[in-house]
Amino acid sequence: MTREEARAWMERWKIVNEFTDAEARAKTPEERFRDLETLVASADLFPPAADEEEDLRRVRDIWMRLYAHYLQ
């Protein structure tokens, strides 16, 4: 890869990052919450490492408190 190709590659990624940042800023709180809900729900697709089980329990506890607050 030449120096010019590397610069062009980085410029393209800069454009992609700007686009995804603008998309994220345009989302409503409800859309962000749904995205977070989807992400948390997908955690069951991947088994946790043995040393991560306590962390997973704490994250789920926090998630359940957030979700309960959202439902009110």
Predicted model as a PDB file, atoms N, CA, C, CB and O in Angstrom, pLDDT in the B-factor column:
MODEL        1                                                                  
ATOM      1  N   MET A   1       0.857  -1.171   0.000  1.00 87.00           N  
ATOM      2  CA  MET A   1       0.000   0.000   0.000  1.00 87.00           C  
ATOM      3  C   MET A   1       0.906   1.237   0.000  1.00 87.00           C  
ATOM      4  CB  MET A   1      -0.977  -0.004   1.236  1.00 87.00           C  
ATOM      5  O   MET A   1       1.842   1.355   0.791  1.00 87.00           O  
ATOM      6  N   THR A   2       0.597   2.122  -0.891  1.00 93.00           N  
ATOM      7  CA  THR A   2       1.389   3.351  -0.967  1.00 93.00           C  
ATOM      8  C   THR A   2       0.879   4.358   0.056  1.00 93.00           C  
ATOM      9  CB  THR A   2       1.338   3.954  -2.394  1.00 93.00           C  
ATOM     10  O   THR A   2      -0.185   4.180   0.649  1.00 93.00           O  
ATOM     11  N   ARG A   3       1.643   5.398   0.248  1.00 93.00           N  
ATOM     12  CA  ARG A   3       1.263   6.458   1.176  1.00 93.00           C  
ATOM     13  C   ARG A   3      -0.064   7.102   0.747  1.00 93.00           C  
ATOM     14  CB  ARG A   3       2.378   7.525   1.260  1.00 93.00           C  
ATOM     15  O   ARG A   3      -0.909   7.410   1.587  1.00 93.00           O  
ATOM     16  N   GLU A   4      -0.235   7.300  -0.542  1.00 95.00           N  
ATOM     17  CA  GLU A   4      -1.466   7.906  -1.056  1.00 95.00           C  
ATOM     18  C   GLU A   4      -2.668   6.981  -0.842  1.00 95.00           C  
ATOM     19  CB  GLU A   4      -1.314   8.237  -2.551  1.00 95.00           C  
ATOM     20  O   GLU A   4      -3.756   7.437  -0.489  1.00 95.00           O  
ATOM     21  N   GLU A   5      -2.463   5.689  -1.058  1.00 94.00           N  
ATOM     22  CA  GLU A   5      -3.543   4.731  -0.827  1.00 94.00           C  
ATOM     23  C   GLU A   5      -3.930   4.691   0.648  1.00 94.00           C  
ATOM     24  CB  GLU A   5      -3.130   3.333  -1.302  1.00 94.00           C  
ATOM     25  O   GLU A   5      -5.111   4.614   0.987  1.00 94.00           O  
ATOM     26  N   ALA A   6      -2.939   4.744   1.511  1.00 94.00           N  
ATOM     27  CA  ALA A   6      -3.216   4.745   2.951  1.00 94.00           C  
ATOM     28  C   ALA A   6      -3.994   5.993   3.344  1.00 94.00           C  
ATOM     29  CB  ALA A   6      -1.905   4.660   3.757  1.00 94.00           C  
ATOM     30  O   ALA A   6      -4.935   5.909   4.133  1.00 94.00           O  
ATOM     31  N   ARG A   7      -3.622   7.127   2.818  1.00 95.00           N  
ATOM     32  CA  ARG A   7      -4.355   8.363   3.115  1.00 95.00           C  
ATOM     33  C   ARG A   7      -5.791   8.288   2.611  1.00 95.00           C  
ATOM     34  CB  ARG A   7      -3.643   9.571   2.490  1.00 95.00           C  
ATOM     35  O   ARG A   7      -6.718   8.702   3.308  1.00 95.00           O  
ATOM     36  N   ALA A   8      -5.978   7.766   1.413  1.00 95.00           N  
ATOM     37  CA  ALA A   8      -7.315   7.636   0.844  1.00 95.00           C  
ATOM     38  C   ALA A   8      -8.160   6.682   1.688  1.00 95.00           C  
ATOM     39  CB  ALA A   8      -7.238   7.140  -0.615  1.00 95.00           C  
ATOM     40  O   ALA A   8      -9.341   6.933   1.927  1.00 95.00           O  
ATOM     41  N   TRP A   9      -7.549   5.593   2.133  1.00 95.00           N  
ATOM     42  CA  TRP A   9      -8.240   4.630   2.977  1.00 95.00           C  
ATOM     43  C   TRP A   9      -8.674   5.289   4.280  1.00 95.00           C  
ATOM     44  CB  TRP A   9      -7.342   3.414   3.262  1.00 95.00           C  
ATOM     45  O   TRP A   9      -9.805   5.101   4.728  1.00 95.00           O  
ATOM     46  N   MET A  10      -7.783   6.056   4.882  1.00 96.00           N  
ATOM     47  CA  MET A  10      -8.110   6.736   6.135  1.00 96.00           C  
ATOM     48  C   MET A  10      -9.198   7.788   5.927  1.00 96.00           C  
ATOM     49  CB  MET A  10      -6.856   7.387   6.728  1.00 96.00           C  
ATOM     50  O   MET A  10     -10.056   7.970   6.791  1.00 96.00           O  
ATOM     51  N   GLU A  11      -9.168   8.471   4.804  1.00 96.00           N  
ATOM     52  CA  GLU A  11     -10.205   9.470   4.503  1.00 96.00           C  
ATOM     53  C   GLU A  11     -11.571   8.809   4.361  1.00 96.00           C  
ATOM     54  CB  GLU A  11      -9.857  10.241   3.214  1.00 96.00           C  
ATOM     55  O   GLU A  11     -12.577   9.341   4.830  1.00 96.00           O  
ATOM     56  N   ARG A  12     -11.603   7.642   3.709  1.00 96.00           N  
ATOM     57  CA  ARG A  12     -12.873   6.934   3.570  1.00 96.00           C  
ATOM     58  C   ARG A  12     -13.429   6.538   4.926  1.00 96.00           C  
ATOM     59  CB  ARG A  12     -12.702   5.697   2.695  1.00 96.00           C  
ATOM     60  O   ARG A  12     -14.629   6.662   5.170  1.00 96.00           O  
ATOM     61  N   TRP A  13     -12.552   6.055   5.818  1.00 96.00           N  
ATOM     62  CA  TRP A  13     -13.020   5.678   7.158  1.00 96.00           C  
ATOM     63  C   TRP A  13     -13.458   6.899   7.947  1.00 96.00           C  
ATOM     64  CB  TRP A  13     -11.921   4.929   7.921  1.00 96.00           C  
ATOM     65  O   TRP A  13     -14.371   6.812   8.768  1.00 96.00           O  
ATOM     66  N   LYS A  14     -12.823   8.020   7.711  1.00 96.00           N  
ATOM     67  CA  LYS A  14     -13.229   9.252   8.375  1.00 96.00           C  
ATOM     68  C   LYS A  14     -14.660   9.610   7.972  1.00 96.00           C  
ATOM     69  CB  LYS A  14     -12.259  10.408   8.028  1.00 96.00           C  
ATOM     70  O   LYS A  14     -15.458  10.019   8.816  1.00 96.00           O  
ATOM     71  N   ILE A  15     -14.984   9.458   6.699  1.00 96.00           N  
ATOM     72  CA  ILE A  15     -16.332   9.727   6.198  1.00 96.00           C  
ATOM     73  C   ILE A  15     -17.331   8.758   6.831  1.00 96.00           C  
ATOM     74  CB  ILE A  15     -16.374   9.615   4.654  1.00 96.00           C  
ATOM     75  O   ILE A  15     -18.418   9.162   7.243  1.00 96.00           O  
ATOM     76  N   VAL A  16     -16.959   7.481   6.905  1.00 96.00           N  
ATOM     77  CA  VAL A  16     -17.834   6.477   7.521  1.00 96.00           C  
ATOM     78  C   VAL A  16     -18.087   6.836   8.982  1.00 96.00           C  
ATOM     79  CB  VAL A  16     -17.209   5.058   7.411  1.00 96.00           C  
ATOM     80  O   VAL A  16     -19.231   6.793   9.436  1.00 96.00           O  
ATOM     81  N   ASN A  17     -17.049   7.186   9.718  1.00 96.00           N  
ATOM     82  CA  ASN A  17     -17.202   7.540  11.130  1.00 96.00           C  
ATOM     83  C   ASN A  17     -18.079   8.771  11.312  1.00 96.00           C  
ATOM     84  CB  ASN A  17     -15.838   7.781  11.761  1.00 96.00           C  
ATOM     85  O   ASN A  17     -18.896   8.815  12.231  1.00 96.00           O  
ATOM     86  N   GLU A  18     -17.924   9.758  10.462  1.00 97.00           N  
ATOM     87  CA  GLU A  18     -18.763  10.957  10.546  1.00 97.00           C  
ATOM     88  C   GLU A  18     -20.229  10.598  10.307  1.00 97.00           C  
ATOM     89  CB  GLU A  18     -18.298  12.020   9.524  1.00 97.00           C  
ATOM     90  O   GLU A  18     -21.119  11.111  10.987  1.00 97.00           O  
ATOM     91  N   PHE A  19     -20.471   9.723   9.347  1.00 96.00           N  
ATOM     92  CA  PHE A  19     -21.838   9.298   9.041  1.00 96.00           C  
ATOM     93  C   PHE A  19     -22.457   8.548  10.215  1.00 96.00           C  
ATOM     94  CB  PHE A  19     -21.854   8.417   7.790  1.00 96.00           C  
ATOM     95  O   PHE A  19     -23.591   8.831  10.603  1.00 96.00           O  
ATOM     96  N   THR A  20     -21.722   7.594  10.783  1.00 95.00           N  
ATOM     97  CA  THR A  20     -22.275   6.820  11.899  1.00 95.00           C  
ATOM     98  C   THR A  20     -22.472   7.704  13.131  1.00 95.00           C  
ATOM     99  CB  THR A  20     -21.353   5.633  12.240  1.00 95.00           C  
ATOM    100  O   THR A  20     -23.423   7.499  13.885  1.00 95.00           O  
ATOM    101  N   ASP A  21     -21.592   8.679  13.346  1.00 96.00           N  
ATOM    102  CA  ASP A  21     -21.783   9.622  14.458  1.00 96.00           C  
ATOM    103  C   ASP A  21     -23.050  10.442  14.260  1.00 96.00           C  
ATOM    104  CB  ASP A  21     -20.567  10.557  14.592  1.00 96.00           C  
ATOM    105  O   ASP A  21     -23.814  10.644  15.204  1.00 96.00           O  
ATOM    106  N   ALA A  22     -23.278  10.915  13.039  1.00 96.00           N  
ATOM    107  CA  ALA A  22     -24.482  11.697  12.746  1.00 96.00           C  
ATOM    108  C   ALA A  22     -25.731  10.838  12.926  1.00 96.00           C  
ATOM    109  CB  ALA A  22     -24.426  12.267  11.310  1.00 96.00           C  
ATOM    110  O   ALA A  22     -26.738  11.309  13.455  1.00 96.00           O  
ATOM    111  N   GLU A  23     -25.671   9.589  12.492  1.00 95.00           N  
ATOM    112  CA  GLU A  23     -26.793   8.668  12.680  1.00 95.00           C  
ATOM    113  C   GLU A  23     -27.105   8.481  14.159  1.00 95.00           C  
ATOM    114  CB  GLU A  23     -26.488   7.313  12.034  1.00 95.00           C  
ATOM    115  O   GLU A  23     -28.268   8.511  14.561  1.00 95.00           O  
ATOM    116  N   ALA A  24     -26.072   8.290  14.964  1.00 93.00           N  
ATOM    117  CA  ALA A  24     -26.265   8.077  16.397  1.00 93.00           C  
ATOM    118  C   ALA A  24     -26.866   9.312  17.062  1.00 93.00           C  
ATOM    119  CB  ALA A  24     -24.937   7.715  17.066  1.00 93.00           C  
ATOM    120  O   ALA A  24     -27.739   9.186  17.921  1.00 93.00           O  
ATOM    121  N   ARG A  25     -26.415  10.494  16.679  1.00 94.00           N  
ATOM    122  CA  ARG A  25     -26.951  11.723  17.267  1.00 94.00           C  
ATOM    123  C   ARG A  25     -28.404  11.947  16.893  1.00 94.00           C  
ATOM    124  CB  ARG A  25     -26.125  12.916  16.831  1.00 94.00           C  
ATOM    125  O   ARG A  25     -29.145  12.577  17.647  1.00 94.00           O  
ATOM    126  N   ALA A  26     -28.823  11.442  15.743  1.00 96.00           N  
ATOM    127  CA  ALA A  26     -30.185  11.653  15.268  1.00 96.00           C  
ATOM    128  C   ALA A  26     -31.197  10.711  15.927  1.00 96.00           C  
ATOM    129  CB  ALA A  26     -30.232  11.479  13.770  1.00 96.00           C  
ATOM    130  O   ALA A  26     -32.402  10.936  15.814  1.00 96.00           O  
ATOM    131  N   LYS A  27     -30.738   9.675  16.604  1.00 95.00           N  
ATOM    132  CA  LYS A  27     -31.649   8.713  17.220  1.00 95.00           C  
ATOM    133  C   LYS A  27     -32.352   9.313  18.430  1.00 95.00           C  
ATOM    134  CB  LYS A  27     -30.893   7.453  17.629  1.00 95.00           C  
ATOM    135  O   LYS A  27     -31.792  10.123  19.169  1.00 95.00           O  
ATOM    136  N   THR A  28     -33.596   8.887  18.604  1.00 95.00           N  
ATOM    137  CA  THR A  28     -34.355   9.301  19.778  1.00 95.00           C  
ATOM    138  C   THR A  28     -33.926   8.451  20.974  1.00 95.00           C  
ATOM    139  CB  THR A  28     -35.889   9.174  19.526  1.00 95.00           C  
ATOM    140  O   THR A  28     -33.320   7.394  20.798  1.00 95.00           O  
ATOM    141  N   PRO A  29     -34.236   8.905  22.178  1.00 93.00           N  
ATOM    142  CA  PRO A  29     -33.920   8.066  23.348  1.00 93.00           C  
ATOM    143  C   PRO A  29     -34.575   6.680  23.270  1.00 93.00           C  
ATOM    144  CB  PRO A  29     -34.368   8.771  24.630  1.00 93.00           C  
ATOM    145  O   PRO A  29     -33.986   5.689  23.701  1.00 93.00           O  
ATOM    146  N   GLU A  30     -35.779   6.615  22.727  1.00 94.00           N  
ATOM    147  CA  GLU A  30     -36.457   5.325  22.597  1.00 94.00           C  
ATOM    148  C   GLU A  30     -35.699   4.392  21.651  1.00 94.00           C  
ATOM    149  CB  GLU A  30     -37.892   5.527  22.096  1.00 94.00           C  
ATOM    150  O   GLU A  30     -35.565   3.198  21.920  1.00 94.00           O  
ATOM    151  N   GLU A  31     -35.206   4.947  20.544  1.00 95.00           N  
ATOM    152  CA  GLU A  31     -34.419   4.131  19.607  1.00 95.00           C  
ATOM    153  C   GLU A  31     -33.119   3.663  20.248  1.00 95.00           C  
ATOM    154  CB  GLU A  31     -34.115   4.923  18.324  1.00 95.00           C  
ATOM    155  O   GLU A  31     -32.706   2.520  20.058  1.00 95.00           O  
ATOM    156  N   ARG A  32     -32.486   4.528  20.994  1.00 93.00           N  
ATOM    157  CA  ARG A  32     -31.244   4.141  21.683  1.00 93.00           C  
ATOM    158  C   ARG A  32     -31.518   3.044  22.699  1.00 93.00           C  
ATOM    159  CB  ARG A  32     -30.601   5.359  22.381  1.00 93.00           C  
ATOM    160  O   ARG A  32     -30.742   2.097  22.830  1.00 93.00           O  
ATOM    161  N   PHE A  33     -32.628   3.178  23.419  1.00 93.00           N  
ATOM    162  CA  PHE A  33     -32.965   2.161  24.408  1.00 93.00           C  
ATOM    163  C   PHE A  33     -33.244   0.824  23.735  1.00 93.00           C  
ATOM    164  CB  PHE A  33     -34.173   2.599  25.236  1.00 93.00           C  
ATOM    165  O   PHE A  33     -32.804  -0.216  24.225  1.00 93.00           O  
ATOM    166  N   ARG A  34     -33.972   0.839  22.617  1.00 94.00           N  
ATOM    167  CA  ARG A  34     -34.232  -0.413  21.882  1.00 94.00           C  
ATOM    168  C   ARG A  34     -32.922  -1.044  21.411  1.00 94.00           C  
ATOM    169  CB  ARG A  34     -35.162  -0.150  20.668  1.00 94.00           C  
ATOM    170  O   ARG A  34     -32.760  -2.263  21.477  1.00 94.00           O  
ATOM    171  N   ASP A  35     -31.998  -0.226  20.941  1.00 93.00           N  
ATOM    172  CA  ASP A  35     -30.692  -0.749  20.515  1.00 93.00           C  
ATOM    173  C   ASP A  35     -29.966  -1.402  21.682  1.00 93.00           C  
ATOM    174  CB  ASP A  35     -29.826   0.376  19.919  1.00 93.00           C  
ATOM    175  O   ASP A  35     -29.385  -2.479  21.543  1.00 93.00           O  
ATOM    176  N   LEU A  36     -30.005  -0.739  22.832  1.00 91.00           N  
ATOM    177  CA  LEU A  36     -29.363  -1.292  24.025  1.00 91.00           C  
ATOM    178  C   LEU A  36     -30.041  -2.583  24.440  1.00 91.00           C  
ATOM    179  CB  LEU A  36     -29.396  -0.280  25.180  1.00 91.00           C  
ATOM    180  O   LEU A  36     -29.376  -3.547  24.822  1.00 91.00           O  
ATOM    181  N   GLU A  37     -31.365  -2.604  24.366  1.00 92.00           N  
ATOM    182  CA  GLU A  37     -32.125  -3.800  24.716  1.00 92.00           C  
ATOM    183  C   GLU A  37     -31.738  -4.970  23.813  1.00 92.00           C  
ATOM    184  CB  GLU A  37     -33.633  -3.526  24.615  1.00 92.00           C  
ATOM    185  O   GLU A  37     -31.576  -6.095  24.288  1.00 92.00           O  
ATOM    186  N   THR A  38     -31.593  -4.712  22.536  1.00 92.00           N  
ATOM    187  CA  THR A  38     -31.191  -5.747  21.583  1.00 92.00           C  
ATOM    188  C   THR A  38     -29.791  -6.263  21.897  1.00 92.00           C  
ATOM    189  CB  THR A  38     -31.245  -5.206  20.148  1.00 92.00           C  
ATOM    190  O   THR A  38     -29.536  -7.466  21.855  1.00 92.00           O  
ATOM    191  N   LEU A  39     -28.898  -5.347  22.208  1.00 89.00           N  
ATOM    192  CA  LEU A  39     -27.532  -5.738  22.536  1.00 89.00           C  
ATOM    193  C   LEU A  39     -27.488  -6.614  23.786  1.00 89.00           C  
ATOM    194  CB  LEU A  39     -26.664  -4.500  22.733  1.00 89.00           C  
ATOM    195  O   LEU A  39     -26.806  -7.639  23.804  1.00 89.00           O  
ATOM    196  N   VAL A  40     -28.202  -6.217  24.814  1.00 87.00           N  
ATOM    197  CA  VAL A  40     -28.216  -6.995  26.054  1.00 87.00           C  
ATOM    198  C   VAL A  40     -28.859  -8.352  25.818  1.00 87.00           C  
ATOM    199  CB  VAL A  40     -28.964  -6.236  27.168  1.00 87.00           C  
ATOM    200  O   VAL A  40     -28.384  -9.359  26.342  1.00 87.00           O  
ATOM    201  N   ALA A  41     -29.927  -8.395  25.041  1.00 88.00           N  
ATOM    202  CA  ALA A  41     -30.602  -9.663  24.762  1.00 88.00           C  
ATOM    203  C   ALA A  41     -29.702 -10.626  23.994  1.00 88.00           C  
ATOM    204  CB  ALA A  41     -31.883  -9.414  23.975  1.00 88.00           C  
ATOM    205  O   ALA A  41     -29.839 -11.842  24.128  1.00 88.00           O  
ATOM    206  N   SER A  42     -28.793 -10.096  23.200  1.00 89.00           N  
ATOM    207  CA  SER A  42     -27.909 -10.962  22.417  1.00 89.00           C  
ATOM    208  C   SER A  42     -26.771 -11.542  23.244  1.00 89.00           C  
ATOM    209  CB  SER A  42     -27.339 -10.195  21.250  1.00 89.00           C  
ATOM    210  O   SER A  42     -26.035 -12.400  22.757  1.00 89.00           O  
ATOM    211  N   ALA A  43     -26.614 -11.098  24.473  1.00 81.00           N  
ATOM    212  CA  ALA A  43     -25.521 -11.604  25.311  1.00 81.00           C  
ATOM    213  C   ALA A  43     -25.637 -13.102  25.534  1.00 81.00           C  
ATOM    214  CB  ALA A  43     -25.504 -10.884  26.655  1.00 81.00           C  
ATOM    215  O   ALA A  43     -24.625 -13.778  25.720  1.00 81.00           O  
ATOM    216  N   ASP A  44     -26.852 -13.631  25.519  1.00 81.00           N  
ATOM    217  CA  ASP A  44     -27.043 -15.069  25.735  1.00 81.00           C  
ATOM    218  C   ASP A  44     -26.539 -15.917  24.575  1.00 81.00           C  
ATOM    219  CB  ASP A  44     -28.503 -15.361  25.969  1.00 81.00           C  
ATOM    220  O   ASP A  44     -26.412 -17.134  24.712  1.00 81.00           O  
ATOM    221  N   LEU A  45     -26.254 -15.301  23.449  1.00 85.00           N  
ATOM    222  CA  LEU A  45     -25.759 -16.055  22.304  1.00 85.00           C  
ATOM    223  C   LEU A  45     -24.325 -16.522  22.500  1.00 85.00           C  
ATOM    224  CB  LEU A  45     -25.855 -15.219  21.053  1.00 85.00           C  
ATOM    225  O   LEU A  45     -23.870 -17.450  21.832  1.00 85.00           O  
ATOM    226  N   PHE A  46     -23.615 -15.876  23.416  1.00 79.00           N  
ATOM    227  CA  PHE A  46     -22.204 -16.185  23.641  1.00 79.00           C  
ATOM    228  C   PHE A  46     -22.001 -16.553  25.097  1.00 79.00           C  
ATOM    229  CB  PHE A  46     -21.298 -14.991  23.249  1.00 79.00           C  
ATOM    230  O   PHE A  46     -22.298 -15.744  25.976  1.00 79.00           O  
ATOM    231  N   PRO A  47     -21.507 -17.744  25.377  1.00 76.00           N  
ATOM    232  CA  PRO A  47     -21.322 -18.133  26.784  1.00 76.00           C  
ATOM    233  C   PRO A  47     -20.213 -17.307  27.430  1.00 76.00           C  
ATOM    234  CB  PRO A  47     -20.993 -19.641  26.893  1.00 76.00           C  
ATOM    235  O   PRO A  47     -19.182 -17.052  26.808  1.00 76.00           O  
ATOM    236  N   PRO A  48     -20.425 -16.892  28.675  1.00 67.00           N  
ATOM    237  CA  PRO A  48     -19.401 -16.101  29.355  1.00 67.00           C  
ATOM    238  C   PRO A  48     -18.219 -16.970  29.768  1.00 67.00           C  
ATOM    239  CB  PRO A  48     -19.993 -15.403  30.582  1.00 67.00           C  
ATOM    240  O   PRO A  48     -18.366 -18.173  29.982  1.00 67.00           O  
ATOM    241  N   ALA A  49     -17.075 -16.365  29.876  1.00 69.00           N  
ATOM    242  CA  ALA A  49     -15.913 -17.065  30.419  1.00 69.00           C  
ATOM    243  C   ALA A  49     -16.171 -17.277  31.909  1.00 69.00           C  
ATOM    244  CB  ALA A  49     -14.573 -16.257  30.171  1.00 69.00           C  
ATOM    245  O   ALA A  49     -16.909 -16.510  32.528  1.00 69.00           O  
ATOM    246  N   ALA A  50     -15.580 -18.291  32.472  1.00 65.00           N  
ATOM    247  CA  ALA A  50     -15.835 -18.638  33.874  1.00 65.00           C  
ATOM    248  C   ALA A  50     -15.573 -17.462  34.813  1.00 65.00           C  
ATOM    249  CB  ALA A  50     -14.970 -19.824  34.283  1.00 65.00           C  
ATOM    250  O   ALA A  50     -16.321 -17.266  35.771  1.00 65.00           O  
ATOM    251  N   ASP A  51     -14.528 -16.680  34.557  1.00 70.00           N  
ATOM    252  CA  ASP A  51     -14.203 -15.568  35.446  1.00 70.00           C  
ATOM    253  C   ASP A  51     -15.064 -14.332  35.191  1.00 70.00           C  
ATOM    254  CB  ASP A  51     -12.747 -15.206  35.297  1.00 70.00           C  
ATOM    255  O   ASP A  51     -14.955 -13.347  35.920  1.00 70.00           O  
ATOM    256  N   GLU A  52     -15.910 -14.370  34.175  1.00 74.00           N  
ATOM    257  CA  GLU A  52     -16.754 -13.231  33.857  1.00 74.00           C  
ATOM    258  C   GLU A  52     -18.177 -13.387  34.381  1.00 74.00           C  
ATOM    259  CB  GLU A  52     -16.782 -13.020  32.370  1.00 74.00           C  
ATOM    260  O   GLU A  52     -18.996 -12.487  34.198  1.00 74.00           O  
ATOM    261  N   GLU A  53     -18.488 -14.495  35.020  1.00 77.00           N  
ATOM    262  CA  GLU A  53     -19.859 -14.736  35.457  1.00 77.00           C  
ATOM    263  C   GLU A  53     -20.330 -13.709  36.475  1.00 77.00           C  
ATOM    264  CB  GLU A  53     -19.979 -16.122  36.041  1.00 77.00           C  
ATOM    265  O   GLU A  53     -21.481 -13.276  36.413  1.00 77.00           O  
ATOM    266  N   GLU A  54     -19.486 -13.309  37.403  1.00 82.00           N  
ATOM    267  CA  GLU A  54     -19.867 -12.288  38.400  1.00 82.00           C  
ATOM    268  C   GLU A  54     -20.118 -10.954  37.714  1.00 82.00           C  
ATOM    269  CB  GLU A  54     -18.764 -12.132  39.483  1.00 82.00           C  
ATOM    270  O   GLU A  54     -21.080 -10.260  38.043  1.00 82.00           O  
ATOM    271  N   ASP A  55     -19.266 -10.592  36.767  1.00 83.00           N  
ATOM    272  CA  ASP A  55     -19.471  -9.353  36.025  1.00 83.00           C  
ATOM    273  C   ASP A  55     -20.793  -9.414  35.258  1.00 83.00           C  
ATOM    274  CB  ASP A  55     -18.293  -9.096  35.057  1.00 83.00           C  
ATOM    275  O   ASP A  55     -21.538  -8.435  35.221  1.00 83.00           O  
ATOM    276  N   LEU A  56     -21.075 -10.538  34.661  1.00 82.00           N  
ATOM    277  CA  LEU A  56     -22.311 -10.707  33.909  1.00 82.00           C  
ATOM    278  C   LEU A  56     -23.522 -10.554  34.829  1.00 82.00           C  
ATOM    279  CB  LEU A  56     -22.336 -12.078  33.214  1.00 82.00           C  
ATOM    280  O   LEU A  56     -24.509  -9.928  34.444  1.00 82.00           O  
ATOM    281  N   ARG A  57     -23.463 -11.111  36.026  1.00 86.00           N  
ATOM    282  CA  ARG A  57     -24.564 -10.976  36.971  1.00 86.00           C  
ATOM    283  C   ARG A  57     -24.797  -9.515  37.338  1.00 86.00           C  
ATOM    284  CB  ARG A  57     -24.288 -11.795  38.228  1.00 86.00           C  
ATOM    285  O   ARG A  57     -25.937  -9.056  37.401  1.00 86.00           O  
ATOM    286  N   ARG A  58     -23.705  -8.790  37.578  1.00 87.00           N  
ATOM    287  CA  ARG A  58     -23.839  -7.372  37.926  1.00 87.00           C  
ATOM    288  C   ARG A  58     -24.411  -6.568  36.767  1.00 87.00           C  
ATOM    289  CB  ARG A  58     -22.486  -6.794  38.341  1.00 87.00           C  
ATOM    290  O   ARG A  58     -25.243  -5.687  36.980  1.00 87.00           O  
ATOM    291  N   VAL A  59     -23.980  -6.857  35.555  1.00 87.00           N  
ATOM    292  CA  VAL A  59     -24.497  -6.149  34.378  1.00 87.00           C  
ATOM    293  C   VAL A  59     -25.984  -6.448  34.205  1.00 87.00           C  
ATOM    294  CB  VAL A  59     -23.711  -6.552  33.100  1.00 87.00           C  
ATOM    295  O   VAL A  59     -26.765  -5.545  33.907  1.00 87.00           O  
ATOM    296  N   ARG A  60     -26.377  -7.698  34.386  1.00 89.00           N  
ATOM    297  CA  ARG A  60     -27.802  -8.048  34.258  1.00 89.00           C  
ATOM    298  C   ARG A  60     -28.631  -7.354  35.334  1.00 89.00           C  
ATOM    299  CB  ARG A  60     -27.996  -9.577  34.349  1.00 89.00           C  
ATOM    300  O   ARG A  60     -29.743  -6.905  35.055  1.00 89.00           O  
ATOM    301  N   ASP A  61     -28.111  -7.259  36.561  1.00 91.00           N  
ATOM    302  CA  ASP A  61     -28.831  -6.553  37.624  1.00 91.00           C  
ATOM    303  C   ASP A  61     -29.042  -5.085  37.250  1.00 91.00           C  
ATOM    304  CB  ASP A  61     -28.063  -6.658  38.959  1.00 91.00           C  
ATOM    305  O   ASP A  61     -30.135  -4.545  37.422  1.00 91.00           O  
ATOM    306  N   ILE A  62     -28.008  -4.457  36.746  1.00 91.00           N  
ATOM    307  CA  ILE A  62     -28.126  -3.058  36.318  1.00 91.00           C  
ATOM    308  C   ILE A  62     -29.134  -2.945  35.179  1.00 91.00           C  
ATOM    309  CB  ILE A  62     -26.748  -2.498  35.877  1.00 91.00           C  
ATOM    310  O   ILE A  62     -29.975  -2.046  35.171  1.00 91.00           O  
ATOM    311  N   TRP A  63     -29.042  -3.865  34.217  1.00 88.00           N  
ATOM    312  CA  TRP A  63     -29.964  -3.845  33.083  1.00 88.00           C  
ATOM    313  C   TRP A  63     -31.411  -3.981  33.556  1.00 88.00           C  
ATOM    314  CB  TRP A  63     -29.622  -4.971  32.092  1.00 88.00           C  
ATOM    315  O   TRP A  63     -32.285  -3.260  33.074  1.00 88.00           O  
ATOM    316  N   MET A  64     -31.674  -4.884  34.482  1.00 90.00           N  
ATOM    317  CA  MET A  64     -33.037  -5.091  34.961  1.00 90.00           C  
ATOM    318  C   MET A  64     -33.560  -3.835  35.673  1.00 90.00           C  
ATOM    319  CB  MET A  64     -33.093  -6.306  35.909  1.00 90.00           C  
ATOM    320  O   MET A  64     -34.739  -3.501  35.549  1.00 90.00           O  
ATOM    321  N   ARG A  65     -32.694  -3.143  36.413  1.00 91.00           N  
ATOM    322  CA  ARG A  65     -33.129  -1.895  37.051  1.00 91.00           C  
ATOM    323  C   ARG A  65     -33.447  -0.837  36.003  1.00 91.00           C  
ATOM    324  CB  ARG A  65     -32.048  -1.375  38.016  1.00 91.00           C  
ATOM    325  O   ARG A  65     -34.449  -0.131  36.124  1.00 91.00           O  
ATOM    326  N   LEU A  66     -32.612  -0.717  34.979  1.00 88.00           N  
ATOM    327  CA  LEU A  66     -32.884   0.236  33.899  1.00 88.00           C  
ATOM    328  C   LEU A  66     -34.184  -0.109  33.173  1.00 88.00           C  
ATOM    329  CB  LEU A  66     -31.716   0.262  32.901  1.00 88.00           C  
ATOM    330  O   LEU A  66     -34.999   0.766  32.879  1.00 88.00           O  
ATOM    331  N   TYR A  67     -34.358  -1.378  32.896  1.00 87.00           N  
ATOM    332  CA  TYR A  67     -35.544  -1.824  32.165  1.00 87.00           C  
ATOM    333  C   TYR A  67     -36.812  -1.569  32.994  1.00 87.00           C  
ATOM    334  CB  TYR A  67     -35.427  -3.328  31.806  1.00 87.00           C  
ATOM    335  O   TYR A  67     -37.825  -1.118  32.459  1.00 87.00           O  
ATOM    336  N   ALA A  68     -36.751  -1.856  34.290  1.00 88.00           N  
ATOM    337  CA  ALA A  68     -37.906  -1.615  35.163  1.00 88.00           C  
ATOM    338  C   ALA A  68     -38.237  -0.127  35.190  1.00 88.00           C  
ATOM    339  CB  ALA A  68     -37.630  -2.132  36.601  1.00 88.00           C  
ATOM    340  O   ALA A  68     -39.409   0.250  35.175  1.00 88.00           O  
ATOM    341  N   HIS A  69     -37.223   0.707  35.228  1.00 86.00           N  
ATOM    342  CA  HIS A  69     -37.452   2.151  35.218  1.00 86.00           C  
ATOM    343  C   HIS A  69     -38.076   2.599  33.898  1.00 86.00           C  
ATOM    344  CB  HIS A  69     -36.138   2.903  35.461  1.00 86.00           C  
ATOM    345  O   HIS A  69     -38.944   3.471  33.884  1.00 86.00           O  
ATOM    346  N   TYR A  70     -37.644   2.017  32.816  1.00 80.00           N  
ATOM    347  CA  TYR A  70     -38.174   2.340  31.494  1.00 80.00           C  
ATOM    348  C   TYR A  70     -39.656   1.986  31.384  1.00 80.00           C  
ATOM    349  CB  TYR A  70     -37.381   1.609  30.414  1.00 80.00           C  
ATOM    350  O   TYR A  70     -40.423   2.708  30.747  1.00 80.00           O  
ATOM    351  N   LEU A  71     -40.060   0.870  32.009  1.00 82.00           N  
ATOM    352  CA  LEU A  71     -41.438   0.404  31.918  1.00 82.00           C  
ATOM    353  C   LEU A  71     -42.409   1.268  32.732  1.00 82.00           C  
ATOM    354  CB  LEU A  71     -41.521  -1.033  32.384  1.00 82.00           C  
ATOM    355  O   LEU A  71     -43.614   1.236  32.482  1.00 82.00           O  
ATOM    356  N   GLN A  72     -41.909   2.027  33.686  1.00 77.00           N  
ATOM    357  CA  GLN A  72     -42.791   2.851  34.524  1.00 77.00           C  
ATOM    358  C   GLN A  72     -43.400   3.987  33.778  1.00 77.00           C  
ATOM    359  CB  GLN A  72     -42.051   3.387  35.695  1.00 77.00           C  
ATOM    360  O   GLN A  72     -44.163   4.764  34.352  1.00 77.00           O  
TER     361      GLN A  72                                                      
ENDMDL                                                                          
END                                                                             
